[in-house]
Amino acid sequence: MYKLIRKILFLLPPEEAHQLSLFFLQVICSTPFTRRILRNFFEPAKVSPVKIAGIQFRNRVGLAAGFDKNALHLRELSCLGFGHVEIGTVTPQPQRGNEKPRLFRLPEDNALINRMGFNNDGVVTIAKRLKQWREEVQPNVDLEKPLIIGGNIGKNKSTSNEEAWRDYEFCFERLHPWVDYFVVNVSSPNTPGLRALQDRSFLEKILTGLQKRNQEMKKSKPIFLKIAPDLEWTQVDEVIELVLAIGLDGLVVSNTTIRRDSLQTAPNAVSRMGAGGLSGAPLKERNTTLLQYIHQKTNGKIPLIASGGIFTPSDAAEKFNAGASLVQVWTGFVYEGPAIAKNISEGSS
Ligand SMILES: Cc1cc2nc3c(=O)[nH]c(=O)nc-3n(C[C@H](O)[C@H](O)[C@H](O)COP(=O)(O)O)c2cc1C
């Protein structure tokens, strides 16, 4: 059934297809009756909850950052069997992002290329929306165990790297009451210079500042760091050292890649798409290698969330075997459809 829907959606430009699918999902989910039907259909059966960084996740499959950047579709997404949804990346000021087109499909590779550029409504609006979700909507969502919400935070394009820590703190403080965990995003390739924040000096300033603020709060929230798959091994070692020294709660491995090797799509078609982050199947192997490396190097001391090329239960099992505690999907959702969380949860547990 989804194969047919996908054929139709793939006739549209990717970003418009994404918006249209979310619009239809919203329409379908507009009554308690239809939401119950969807939930009965997509909720994974017999899956044990897992505890990571002190949080109980009702299953191990989440929706990666960038899918619901503005926290507009939590009610609908809660009907599709996800254990968690990571909203964002959220920045202090609203941003329009890069010029369209900025999202491209590579069907021969089961992949996407995007250069969205942190288009989002800004943290003040998004925090208001989350407050409303927590206070008015979530209490009426008929789930046995709550959907966990992650807040993925970043900096505005106009903020220099020297001042970036202020943007992260601003977003952290505004979202703190409303999300269950945080992800510090320093690894998106679509904000110029952002990935340089993975250098030790910048990273140390941002993360120690956030940890300090976190400890001053009544209830601290777990903080994860999302890294790029393109880091050199020496940089990965530095990140590991820092995460252990600061006592960060874990890593999200990983964001999209700027590499374009071993693609089936014709090279001139790929180069016409231009700059951006490549996601989906071509990311899978590098991602697993990175997870394995970090897991082995730290004897499993750092909780890992895998994000990169997960489509099937066996892809997810590969990530769990490499040391991940949770998996997240994005490109897999586009290619496999709305039953992806159920299929992976049931097939890999
Ligand atoms: C269109 C698009 C937008 C994304 N936006 C974000 C974002 O705002 N923040 C972020 O941390 N990751 C973002 N990502 C990266 C995903 O969260 C994920 O880490 C990456 O796509 C690898 O997973 P996948 O192979 O399952 O897609 C985005 C990915 C796509 C395809």
PDBQT file of the ligand as one rigid body, heavy atoms in Angstrom, charges set to zero:
ROOT
HETATM    1  C1  LIG A 401      15.527  17.101   5.323  1.00  0.00    +0.000 C 
HETATM    2  C2  LIG A 401      16.368  16.804   6.528  1.00  0.00    +0.000 A 
HETATM    3  C3  LIG A 401      16.455  17.762   7.526  1.00  0.00    +0.000 A 
HETATM    4  C4  LIG A 401      17.249  17.517   8.652  1.00  0.00    +0.000 A 
HETATM    5  N1  LIG A 401      17.317  18.464   9.628  1.00  0.00    +0.000 NA
HETATM    6  C5  LIG A 401      18.062  18.216  10.732  1.00  0.00    +0.000 A 
HETATM    7  C6  LIG A 401      18.117  19.173  11.772  1.00  0.00    +0.000 A 
HETATM    8  O1  LIG A 401      17.480  20.215  11.735  1.00  0.00    +0.000 OA
HETATM    9  N2  LIG A 401      18.903  18.882  12.844  1.00  0.00    +0.000 N 
HETATM   10  C7  LIG A 401      19.611  17.717  12.955  1.00  0.00    +0.000 A 
HETATM   11  O2  LIG A 401      20.297  17.507  13.955  1.00  0.00    +0.000 OA
HETATM   12  N3  LIG A 401      19.564  16.798  11.973  1.00  0.00    +0.000 NA
HETATM   13  C8  LIG A 401      18.809  17.015  10.888  1.00  0.00    +0.000 A 
HETATM   14  N4  LIG A 401      18.762  16.082   9.886  1.00  0.00    +0.000 N 
HETATM   15  C9  LIG A 401      19.563  14.847  10.014  1.00  0.00    +0.000 C 
HETATM   16  C10 LIG A 401      18.718  13.690  10.560  1.00  0.00    +0.000 C 
HETATM   17  O3  LIG A 401      18.248  13.981  11.835  1.00  0.00    +0.000 OA
HETATM   18  C11 LIG A 401      19.547  12.392  10.602  1.00  0.00    +0.000 C 
HETATM   19  O4  LIG A 401      20.539  12.519  11.591  1.00  0.00    +0.000 OA
HETATM   20  C12 LIG A 401      20.212  12.055   9.273  1.00  0.00    +0.000 C 
HETATM   21  O5  LIG A 401      19.333  12.298   8.202  1.00  0.00    +0.000 OA
HETATM   22  C13 LIG A 401      20.678  10.594   9.213  1.00  0.00    +0.000 C 
HETATM   23  O6  LIG A 401      19.601   9.712   9.390  1.00  0.00    +0.000 OA
HETATM   24  P1  LIG A 401      18.834   9.003   8.158  1.00  0.00    +0.000 P 
HETATM   25  O7  LIG A 401      19.868   8.312   7.332  1.00  0.00    +0.000 OA
HETATM   26  O8  LIG A 401      17.866   8.064   8.840  1.00  0.00    +0.000 OA
HETATM   27  O9  LIG A 401      18.140  10.066   7.420  1.00  0.00    +0.000 OA
HETATM   28  C14 LIG A 401      17.961  16.296   8.757  1.00  0.00    +0.000 A 
HETATM   29  C15 LIG A 401      17.848  15.335   7.749  1.00  0.00    +0.000 A 
HETATM   30  C16 LIG A 401      17.060  15.565   6.644  1.00  0.00    +0.000 A 
HETATM   31  C17 LIG A 401      16.962  14.514   5.577  1.00  0.00    +0.000 C 
ENDROOT
TORSDOF 0
